[in-house]
Amino acid sequence: MSDFIGDWHALVILFVAGVIPNQIWRMLGLWFGGGLDEGSELLVWVRAVATAILAGVIAQILVQPPGALASVPGWLRYSAVVAGFAVFMLSRKSIFAGVISGEIVMLSGKWWLG
C-alpha cells in the first residue's frame, strides 16, 4: 500500500500546508459574502481584477513558457489558446469545454510533431 500512496508524510504536509489554509479562506468568503449582491459595484470590480490577473498569467505562460511547455512551438501554443477560446464562445461560455479543447489541440499537436 505504501508503494501506491508514496511517502505519507509528504501527503500530510501537503494537506496541512495547502488544503487547510485554502479551505479556511473559502469558508470565510462564503460566510462574509453570502449576503452580497452579485451585481454590486464592488463585486464587479473584484471580478474584473481577477479576470485581468488570469489574463496576465495566461499571457506570461504563452510568451515565456515554463518547463516542458518551452519545448512546444509558439504557433502551437497560440493555436491551442485560439481553439480553446473559440470553443468557449461557441459552447455558451463553458470553461470546461474551452479548456478541454485547448488541451486536445496542444496534446495532439505535440504528438504530431513528435
Buried (B, 14 or more C-beta within 10 A) or exposed (E): EEEEEEEEEEEEEEEEEEEEEEEEEEEEEEEEEEEEEEEEEEEEEEEEEEEEEEEEEEEEEBEEBEEEEEEBEEEBBEBBBEBBEEBBEEBEEBEEBBEBBBEBBBEEBBEEEE
